[in-house]
Amino acid sequence: MSAADVAGISAAVSAGVSAIVNALIKWGSQAAAWVRKMTRADHSALGGVANMANNTLHDRVGVYAAFAPIRHRRSGEVDIDKAIDFVHAKFGPWFPDEPEYAAPGHGVRFIVKGPAPVGMDEVTAMVKVSPSGLVELYWAVEAVPDPNDPQTDWLRLEDVMWPLVMLWSAIGPEYRHLGEFARRGRRRFDWYFSIGTHLTRGPDNVTRFWKIQFPGRPALRASANISSCPANGCASDLRSLDCGRGWSLVATKALTRLLKYNGYYRCEPALEDALAVVEQRRQATSSETAQPALT
């Protein structure tokens, strides 16, 4: 074989190798971009949740909590049979067997109503499962009159925590079976937490505010603050939380925000004691039977 033939073959091989390398680089960058696009958190599944600031109940305060996968589920529908099974498995003792509403494009919703002094039923509990993977829980927490202050009531901190504990306990196999929204970020979820700022008492619907009753060491509070709801129920520190780290992570972040928005400060010792009380109750009984009764 002549030197010219060898040089020609070498040039052809070099050109082929270069083309393959360039193609691999191109395909590799396209594949990497596709993987980044499909796995990047978009936080859109938690959109459109409620703010409870103006919600008013008689003798109770509405607490609203929600979680959703960090990336929106690709499908716009959910299997309502699976969604109903999920609610029955995780929230069944507190809700009727039949949903109030169900449709593949909107999800399923269960509600509980209780009588009000003015004669109109009030929603005292609600759970909703959306196609995006969003799970919402609304829970009416009983307020205790303060005998020393006719304008305010007490809310037990451990009762305010319970909707978060209940939701955290719902993340498991039954939730995974709902669909592919759980495939990305199987442990990480965005959370939302909101609470009503006041309630009414008596036939004249007298407006009253609330303050927090601590099960152990109390947090200090600024003297002029009244009950308030955090302006943003899904702050950055409630995003992408690892559910494998336990319910206390979610509760600590959400309740710290709530307390500080209400003028409480130096909250760490008070939260430590409340978390310990809730954990003891959670361990002593199942997450279902541990919830406060709807009254």
KAHU-V239286 format. One record per backbone hydrogen bond with DSSP energy under -0.5 kcal/mol. CO is the residue of the C=O (numbers start at 1). NH is the residue of the N-H. Records with the same first field share a line. If there is no record, write none. Layout:
# KAHU-V239286
CO = NH, NH
This chain:
# KAHU-V239286
2 = 6
3 = 7
4 = 8
5 = 9
6 = 10
7 = 11
8 = 12
9 = 13
10 = 14
11 = 15
12 = 16
13 = 17
14 = 18
15 = 19
16 = 20
17 = 21
18 = 22
19 = 23
20 = 24
21 = 25
22 = 26
23 = 27
24 = 28
25 = 29
26 = 30
27 = 31
28 = 32
29 = 33
30 = 34
31 = 35
32 = 36
33 = 37
34 = 38
35 = 39
36 = 40
44 = 47
46 = 49
52 = 55
53 = 197
55 = 198
57 = 59, 200
59 = 143
60 = 57
61 = 141
62 = 196
63 = 139
64 = 194
65 = 137
66 = 192
67 = 135
68 = 190
70 = 42, 43
78 = 80
79 = 83
80 = 84
81 = 85
82 = 86
83 = 87
84 = 88
85 = 89
86 = 90
87 = 91, 92
88 = 92
91 = 94
92 = 95
101 = 109
103 = 106, 107
104 = 78
107 = 103
108 = 129
109 = 100, 101
110 = 127
112 = 124, 125
114 = 122
116 = 119
122 = 114, 124
124 = 140
125 = 112
126 = 138
127 = 110
128 = 136
129 = 108
130 = 133
132 = 73
134 = 130
135 = 67
136 = 128
137 = 65
138 = 126
139 = 63, 141
141 = 61
143 = 145
144 = 154
145 = 147
146 = 149
149 = 152
151 = 209
152 = 146
153 = 211
154 = 144
155 = 213
156 = 159, 160
157 = 161
158 = 162
159 = 163
161 = 164, 165
162 = 166
163 = 167
164 = 168
165 = 169
166 = 170
167 = 170, 171
168 = 171
170 = 172
172 = 175, 176
173 = 177
175 = 178
176 = 179
178 = 79
179 = 182
180 = 183
183 = 185
187 = 243
188 = 70
189 = 241
190 = 68
192 = 66
194 = 64
197 = 210
199 = 208
200 = 59
201 = 206
202 = 205
206 = 201
208 = 199
209 = 153
211 = 155
212 = 214
213 = 157
220 = 265
222 = 225
231 = 233
233 = 193
235 = 238
236 = 239
238 = 191
241 = 189, 243
242 = 245
243 = 246
246 = 249, 250
247 = 251
248 = 252
249 = 253
250 = 254
251 = 255
252 = 256
253 = 257
254 = 258
255 = 259
256 = 260
257 = 261
258 = 262
259 = 262, 264
260 = 263
263 = 222
265 = 220
267 = 271
268 = 272
269 = 273
270 = 274
271 = 275
272 = 276
273 = 277
274 = 278
275 = 279
276 = 280
277 = 281
278 = 282
279 = 283
280 = 284
281 = 285
286 = 290
288 = 291
